[in-house]
Amino acid sequence: MKKALHWVVVTGTVGLIAGCVQQQYKSDVSSGSPPAHRWTFEPIEIKYQETKSPAWNFQYALEHTAGECRQEADMGYILYSQLRGYGSSKRPDDRAQALSDCQVHATRRGDEAIARLKQSKVSAKTMELSKDLYSKWSVYVSGMTIYGPKDGFAQSQYETSSRALLAEDKFSN
């Protein structure tokens, strides 16, 4: 009898605690409060390497920012695809905003890289290849979105232009 009464008390206590926990969880979910943490873009600073050529540093600055933005776009696209797969009409707005912030940052960093390259007085051929690289980089970065897969053609054009600049730089030194 004593064991049976003890078992009833333990079972009742566990049930009561479980009910409270479940009610607490439901009230938190249904409150509609914003998420505790929204995704934001955090740029990673780069340092120009004095031992490398101005063309290499220019290409590196563009490559670095393209990589940051590509990561934001890829992660946003994955999240957006998952939401769509679950039948949700929600958009990952924080990821879209992070990508937009990255694109603005990339443009600023690209402008800084151009200014540094112009100050270094590179050859006319290197400057022409740098212009070509910048134009293809700009198309590649500005075309990134979280709503569709990456633009393989723009990426290929950008990478080809980057290799051409680095090859010219290698042979000119």
C-alpha positions, 0 to 999 in steps of 0.5 A: 500500500505504501509503495502504491501510494508513493508511486501515485505521488511520484507519477502525479508530480511528474505529470504535473511538472510535465504539464507546466513545462508543456504550457510554458513552452506553448505560451513562449511559442504563441507569444509572437515575440521576435527571435532572440538573434537575427542574422547580420553580415559581419565583414572580415577585414583584409590586410594588403600584403606589402610583399605582393604586387598591387595587381595581386592585392587588387584581385585578392580584395575583390576575391575576398569580398566576393567570397563573403557575399557568395557565402551569404547568398548560398546560406540564404538560398539554402534557408529559403529553399528549405522554407519553401520545401516545408510549404512556408511562405516566409522569407529569410529577410535577415539573410536577404538583408545580410546579403544586401549589406555585404554587397554594399560593403563589397562595393566600398571595398572595391572602390578602395582597391581601385584607388590603391591600384591607381596610386601604384601606377601599374602598367597599361596592360595590367590596368586594362585587365584590372578594369575587366576584372572589376566589371565582371566582379561587379556583375557577379557580386551584384547578381547574387541573390538568396532566391535562386542558385548562383549565376554560373556564367557570371562566376565563370567570367569573373574567375577567368578574368581574375586568372588573366590578371594574375597571369599578366602580373606573374609575367610582368614581374 
